[in-house]
Amino acid sequence: MKTKRILASVSAAAMSLALTGCMGGGGSIPSASAPITQTESQQGAEAHPKLLAEFGGRMTGVHADYVERVGKNIAVQSGLGNAREDFTVSLVNSSVNNAFAIPGGYIYTTRQLVGLMNNEAELAAVLGHEVGHVAARHSQRRQQAAQRNSILGVLGAIASGVLLGDSGIGDTLSRGFLQGSQLLTLRFSRSQELEADELGIRYLTNAGYDPQAMSTVLRSLALQNSLDAQLQGRNATIPEWASTHPDPASRVSTASQKARGLSGTVTNRDTFLSGIDGLLYGDDPAQGVIEGQRFIHPELGFSFTSPNGFYMVNGTRAVSINGDGGQAQLTIARYDGNLETYVRSVFSALGGNQQQLTPSSLQRTTVNGLPAVYGTARVNTGQRTVDVAVFAYELAPDRAYHFQAITPSGRMSTFTPMFNSMRRITSAEASAVIPRRIDVVTVGRGDTVATLARRMAYDRAQVERFRVLNGLGANDTLQAGQKVKIVVRAR
């Protein structure tokens, strides 16, 4: 959520609409065996920098080089391109478990998802799955279907959409409340996900990798999703709006069956672990970090606490706060030194072209020494009535931040403690924020899951985190000499 990134980038919603607009033009869609066309290459090249900006930027260095090498090696198995140079594989600086692709041979995986993997075959499986989406032209097909059905591009149903309904103002507010959250990306149908899994398994087999890697990485992802839900106190069923690849658990057995009897045994586990040793894990302090219910940004110098029962998702340009009682985001807009004007402009942007959204009144106050202005508006979406609030703070003469929140009517007080928790942090607090990283260690004599889990840089669920991180079942044990991952604090 770095200021220069926020001001330099378009919003997630605008970017997504731009992407889908360039993908969904008229004309026939090439088959899955057809090479990348010049038009697709141009489309991908135009969208690529916007997507990188939205997902934290492209990482460089030994970790990124390794991911790129594996990705290009698996991509050429598709026949989409004649050489490795026909594909662009990017490791992006995001703490969300995700991977995605766009037309033209552009494939992406987040560093967080790479950290969850346990061998090179699993990395190849994830990237091969994304190549499968490109080969089958799933983006274009989803956009065509969206246009035929007169729905909003390929934007999926989202939490605020459920709250707001399907009205025009509901759609506009939904897009506004997803800005920068990294939740607004392409959503594929179940049949398309299964097709991409099957293509990925085919590519794995052609490259000599163990094709069962597709099912094992899906299992790890499903277990991580379940653990995240448990830690956040929400239902373990993954809401489809929170993932571009919904319900990995239901795909594990299907992928395993598809891989049964196929050739390929290579996993390259030790090579993979060496290739990701030291990889940043969890939030990047340059984008702010979530510690329990607290968000702290050491570079921008502020902190706030989310309400009990809500969970946060940290994006590159906004922090989303989600719960049954409403949704909110902390983000930024251009600031000219006038907080009242700032708040009114945020309301106007949230209303968009569908409705003139203005606060009923504006109140000036001070929160923990910060000048602040807030306002609320009651909106009838056509199906229900909701309250929208904007609470803005001046942290510098040229910089302000704001919460934008939405709740069922009469329930905005849910966010009052959060609004009142915004404060500056001290230099000592900022310097105490140390990133987490993957540390590959060798199991020694006497080491157990419990002893190694105690070295994990978390204050709760250490054993559960260690098992999921290393793909270990509830009854799996460790052997001396085995290499495993732990998460430690390290600059």
C-alpha positions, 0 to 999 in steps of 0.5 A: 500500500505504498503511496507512490504505487497508489498514485501511479496506478489505476484502480483495480476495478478500472484495470480489470475492466480494461483488461477484459475489454481488450480480451473480449473483442469480436471474432472467433477465438483460437483453439487450445492448440493454436499458437499465440497470435499477434493480437493476443501478444499485443493485448498481453503486452498492454495489460502486463504493466498494469497487472504488475502494479496491482500485484506488488510489482515483479520481483527480481533476483535468484528466487524470481529467476528460478520461478521464471526458468521453471515456468518457461520450461513448462510453458513450451510444452503447450505448443503455444510458442516456439521458444521460451522467449515467447512467454513472460513468467513473473514472480509478483510481490503479493502475500495472497495465495494466487496465480493467474495468466492473461492472453499473449503468454503472460503467466504470474504467481505470487511469492506467497503461493510459491512458498506454500509449494514443496517441490519443483513439480508443484511449481510447474503444475501451478504455472502449467495450469495457468498456461492451460488457461492461456491455451484454452483462451478462457479469458476470452471465452469468459468475456464473450459469455459475459457480454452475451449475458449482459453482466458486468464483464468477468467481475465475479459476485463479491461480498459487497455485491451480496450486500448491495444487490444487483442495482447500478449503484450496487455495482458501482459501490462493489467496484469501489470497495474492491479497489486495491484489495487483490480480490478483483481478478478473473474468475473462471468456471468450474469446467474451465478450472478442470480443463486447465488442471487437465492441460497442466497435467499433460504439460507435466507429463510431457516435461517428465514431472510427476503428474500427481504434483497437480493434486498435491499442490491443490491439497496444500492450497485447500488446507491453507485456505481452511487454516486461514479461515480458522485463524480469521474466525470465518467459515472455512468454505471459501467465498468465490469472490475471494479467489480466482480459483475457487474450491481447490479442495473439490479438485484434488481427487479429480486431478489425482485420478487424471494423473493416475497411470501417467509417466513422469517421476521428477519432483526436484524437491531439494532443488526447489527448496534451495531455489526458494530459501530466504523468500519473503513470506507474508506481508512486505513491510513496504506495503504494511503488515497485518499482525492479528487485528492490527495493521501497521505501516512502518514506512508511512508511519501509521497503524489501526486496529480492525473490529473484532470478528473482522479479517483483513486482506492487505493489497498493494494499494489498499487494506480491506476489512471484511466481516458479516457486519460490513466491509471497509477499506483503508486507501488513499486519493489525491489530496490538495490540503482540504479534508472536506473536499477530499471526503466529498471527492471520495463519495463522488467516486463511489457513486460513479455515474449511477448516483450522485452520492454525497454525505448528509453532513461533514464533521471535523474532529481530531483522532489521536492528534490527527486532523480528521473529517468524516461523513455518511450517506444512506443509499437505497440500492433498490433492494435494501438500504445501506450506510456508506461512510468515509473517514479521512485523516491528514498525515501530512500537508500533502497526504491523507488516507481514508476509510470507506465503509459500508454496512446495513443501515444503522450499523455503521457504529461497528466500525467506530472503534476502528475509525478511532484507532488510527494513529501515528507510530513511533520510530521504535515501533516502525523499526520493530517491524521485521519481515518474515522469510522462508528458512529451509532447514535440515531435520536433525536427530531428535527434531520433531514437528513440535520442536521445529514448529516452535521456531515458526515466527508466529504466536499461535497455531505454530504446529498447524502452520508448519504442517500446512507449509510442508504439506504434512498430514496430521499423522506425518512425522519427520526423518533426520536429514529431511529438509523442511521449511520454517518461517522466521523473522529476518531482514 
